[in-house]
């Protein structure tokens, strides 16, 4: 068989596969939360620090381990319900062919129950002693209990670590809030800076409380199924032990040792055969050889006494040995229970201590918030008074500025009127310049006219003299 079966680890899980599955589920949850990052759940997962990712990953790791355990235990329960050795099956001969076939059939199914039955039957085939098989079954059961206990060590540590991650996130959030509060006290000159400082403080407190909330919620969610699965596995191991002890071991035979028979059976058988071959004897003849063959009462009583003494001695010795083993097992069980109780009490004390520390931190945070609110109120009152005085001074300055602005507006209006007058004067001057240009042209025209008049004056003088006008009519041919 494989190494896993030899190590009694049929119910163990593959940590590499569970880690990969938990990582894939964590990434899938965060990818699905991206469209909803403005909601409370999205902010709880995406905007509250790196501890949220670790908390979700540890929770999914415990969930995958729990699911894997549940699937294995469910498979074992199905096999256990279908398993059954007929009552007419004979265990008389420890080297019979039926036992060999049964061992081969059990070897074909690699489960915890079939492997345990196969090992028990193999021990019976090799030893032929019920006592040896009983001791082997007891040791095998203790091995499985130890393997089952060790397989839950990692998920228990993870369940214990999830609240610690929440407390780490709480410490980081409170540290961020305190740093923001310190910066807020240093920069309280303007209202915008006050709002920004208060936002920093409240965001740090939100990280502190949300990380603790998510961690405690997930620890409760994963703890209850893990405890139920652990109980299911314990019940499965107990049912397997009961089946082996009640239905298998009582049907096995103890190896017989050769003992001398006190009765001379061979003589009795020969006597009966001889008597049957001859004629039937009389009553006295029939009783006489029987009396001779039978031992005397003293001979019968003496070995019976010796046998009874040895049997009583062996019984007492065996009873003492068994009682000693039971006592040792009970002591081991009690020690284990004490250790488990000590671990539980220690975890409980740690949890109570951590919870108390968390309450103290919450109380200190509430006190700091109250002090912060008082300081903010005082600062607001101080700032409000300063703002009133500043507003009054500003209003006076604004009134003066308004008066000066009115004067400037009046002067600007007068200046604008003067500018308009200047523009009109400029246009008139331009018109005068044009007229002057036109006057120069007229003067040139007048000079030309005067020159022409001077030129035609002799002609006018000639025309002013008396003249005789003759009319001559010309007739064309």
C-alpha positions, 0 to 999 in steps of 0.5 A, a space after each residue: 500500500 502507499 505511504 499515506 495509508 501506512 501513516 494512517 493519514 487517509 483523512 488528512 488534507 493536502 495543504 498545497 491544494 487548500 492554500 491554492 484554493 483559498 488564494 483563488 477564492 480570496 482573489 475572486 472575492 476581491 475582484 467581485 468587490 471592485 464594482 461595489 467599492 463605494 458600498 460598506 462591504 466594498 470599503 470594508 474589504 478594499 479600504 481598510 488596510 492589508 490585514 483585511 486581505 490576510 484575514 479573508 485568506 486565513 478564513 478561506 483557508 479554514 473553510 477549504 480545510 473544513 470542506 475537504 474534511 467534510 468530503 472525506 468524512 462523508 465518503 467514509 460514512 458512505 463506505 461504512 454504511 455499505 460495509 458488512 461482513 456476513 454473520 455466516 462468514 467463518 473466522 475459525 481457520 485463520 489461514 482460510 481462503 475466505 479470509 485471503 479473499 476478504 483481505 484482497 477485496 478490502 485492499 481494492 478500496 483505499 479508505 480508512 475503514 477498509 484499510 483498518 479492517 484489512 490490517 486487522 485481518 492481516 494480523 489475524 492471518 499472520 498470528 492466528 491469535 485474537 489477543 494479538 489482533 486485539 492489541 494491534 487494533 488498539 494500537 491502530 486506533 491510537 495511531 488514528 486518534 493521534 493523526 486526527 488530532 494533529 490534522 486539526 492543529 493548523 486550522 486551530 492556529 488559523 482560527 486563533 490567528 484571525 482575531 489577532 489579525 483584527 487586533 493588529 488592524 485595530 492597532 494600526 487604525 488607532 495609530 493612524 487616528 492618533 497621528 492624524 489627531 496630532 497633525 490636526 492639532 498642529 494645523 487648525 488655522 482654517 476650517 478646511 484644514 479642520 475638516 481634513 484633520 477630522 476626516 483623517 481621525 475618523 478614517 483611522 478609527 473606521 479602520 480600527 473598528 472595521 478590521 476587528 469586526 471582520 476578524 471576529 465575524 469570520 472567526 465565528 463563521 469558520 469556528 463552528 463548522 470546524 468544530 462540527 467537522 472535528 466531532 464528525 471525524 471523532 464519531 467516525 473513528 469511534 464507530 469504526 472502533 466499535 465495529 471492530 471490537 464488537 463485530 470482528 474481534 469476538 468472532 476470532 479464535 484464540 490459538 489453541 495449545 496442546 494440552 493433555 486430555 485427562 480422559 482416555 478417549 482412545 480406550 473408550 472408543 476401542 472398547 465401544 468398537 469391540 463391544 459392537 463387534 461382539 454380542 451385546 454384553 450384560 450390564 455388568 460387563 458393559 459397565 466394568 470396562 467403562 469403570 476401568 477406563 474412567 479415572 477415579 474421582 481423586 484423579 479427576 479432582 486433582 488435575 481440575 484443581 491444578 487447572 483451576 488454580 492455573 486458570 485462576 492465576 492466569 485470569 488474575 494475571 491477565 485481569 491485572 495486565 488488562 486493568 493496568 493497560 486500561 489504567 495507563 490508557 485512562 491516565 494518558 487520556 486524562 493527561 491528554 484531556 488535562 493538556 487540552 483543557 489547559 490549552 483551552 483555558 490558556 486560549 480562553 484567558 488569552 482571548 479574555 485578556 485580548 478582549 479586555 485590552 480591546 475594551 480598554 483601547 475602545 474606552 481610551 479611543 472614546 475618551 480621546 474622541 470626547 477630548 477631541 470633540 471638546 477641543 474642536 468645540 473650544 477651537 470653533 468657539 475661539 475661531 468663531 470669535 476671531 472670525 466675527 472680529 475679523 469679519 467686522 474689520 473686513 466689513 469696515 474695510 469693505 465699506 471704505 473700499 466701497 466709498 473709494 470705489 464710488 468716488 473712483 466710479 464718479 471720476 471715471 464717469 466724468 473722465 468718460 464724459 470728457 473722453 466723449 467730448 474729446 472724441 466729438 472735438 476730434 471728429 469736428 477737427 477732422 471735418 474742419 481739416 477736410 473743409 480746409 482741404 476743400 477751401 484750398 482747392 477752391 482757391 486754386 480754381 478761382 486763380 485759374 478762373 481769374 487767369 482765364 478771365 484775364 486771358 479773355 478780357 481783350 476778347 470781351 473788350 472787342 466784343 463790346 464794340 459796335 458791330 454790323 451784322 450781315 446775313 448772307 444766304 447761301 444756296 447750294 447747287 
